[in-house]
Amino acid sequence: MAISLVFSLIYSPQNGLLNQLLQMFGIPGADWLGTSRWQMPAVIILQVWLTAGYNMVIYLAGLQGNLGVPLRVGGHRRRQRLAAVRQDHGADALADDLLF
């Protein structure tokens, strides 16, 4: 409910925040949700904004802990450790994100 209210204030054709920002740069505003040309981009931006925080938490949770210790003991250099951690734990977080 709150998200729909916030985005209705941002996308309002009369005095929406986005149209006011565009008018500051001399660009005419648009009816973001009233015309078929701008409806899909507006909804895509809303969906990306809604899911970005959740996805970032999942990715950061996958990178927590002492992940580099076993690699350091194994004699890997710093760049090799970073690549291995990103590959192993990033793939797990991405799979979790795609499944849910």
N, C-alpha and C positions, 0 to 999 in steps of 0.2 A: 504494500500500500504506500509506504513512504517513498519507495523508489519511483513509483508511477507519478507521485506528486512532484518530486524533484525534477524528473525528466519532462513533465508537462510544463513546468516553469522554465526550463531551459529551452524547450522547443516551441514555446508559444509564439505565434506569428505576429502578435501585436507588440508585446513588450518582453519577449523571451531573452534570456541572458545571451544566447548564441547570436541572435539577431542584433542585439545591442553591441556585442563585441565586433561583429562584422561591420556595423555602421561606423564604428570608431575608425576603421581602416578605409572607409568609403565604399564598401561593398554592400549592395542592397541585400536585405534579408529575404528569407524565403518562408513559405508555409511548409514546414518540415514534415508534418504528419498529414497535411491536407492534399498534397499533390503526389501522384504516383512516382514521379521522378526522384523524390527525396525520401519516400517512406522506407524503402529497403535500407539505404545507408544509415538512416536514423535508428532503425531497429538493430542493425548490426553493431553500431557503436554502443547502444544500450547493452546488448548481450555481451560484448567484449568487456565492458566496464563491470558488469555483474560477475563474470567468471574469473577475471584477472586476479583478484585478491585470493580467492580460494585456490586457484592453480599455483600461485606463488607460495602459499603456505605449504602445499603438498611438495613442491620442488625443494623448498628450503628444509623441510623436515627430512627429506631424503639425503640431504648433505650434512646433517648434524652428526656430531660425535667425533671420535678419534679415528677417522677413516684413513688417514695417511700413515699411522703408526706401523701397520704390517708392511706397507710398501717401503717405508723408510728402513725398516729392519732388513727387508729383502734387497736393499742396495739400489733402489730406484732413485733417479734424479728428480728434482722438484717438478719439472715439466711433465715427466712421465707419471708421477704420482697424481698430479692434477688431472691429466687426461684419463687415467684409470678411474679415479673417483667420479669424474663427470660421466664417464661411459657407464660404469656399473650402477651407480645410484640414480643417475639421471634417467636411465632407461626404466628402472623400476618405478620411479615417480611418474614418468610419462605413461607407462602401461596402466598404473592405477588411475591416472587422470582420464585416459581414454575409455576405461571400463566403466567409470562412474561418472 
